[in-house]
Amino acid sequence: MARISEATARKLGLGANPKARLDREAKVYHPSSFGLRALDRGGVMLWLPWPPSSNVYWRRYRNVTVIGPDGKAYSAAVKAFLADKGVAFGDKRLSVSMRLSAPTQRRYDLSNYWKCIEDSLVRAGGFDDDS
């Protein structure tokens, strides 16, 4: 098992006080960056802010994969939004389509962002995990 130093653990937000890094460095998501619209036949359209990459969302710590500070901040923002709007699909049949609008013109690996959005919706209770 690989060991990391306490300094590295603190840098990853996994040290004795992980909230310190979360308050200092994790992105804050403003409520106006979220949106919801009801569609025909019971559908819902959600607008969510651009997520962190899965390379940042997930972190490795002592051979364990954990959600990093940016992932926790994004998931918490999505959870607060869904709870406020009362959106939950549970185990109902669900079809998901996404249109991602990148914040800049650079190239992105979209699968990294898809996974973060999906994981955040599952963690928020938006729908049940299929695994």
Buried (B, 14 or more C-beta within 10 A) or exposed (E): EEEBEEEEBBEBBBBEEBEEBBEEEBBEBEEEEBEBEEEEEEEEEBEBBBBBBBEBBBBEBEEEEBBBBBBBBBBBBBBBBBEEEEBEBEEEEEEEEEEEEEEEEEEEEEEBBBBBBBBBBBBBBBBEEEE
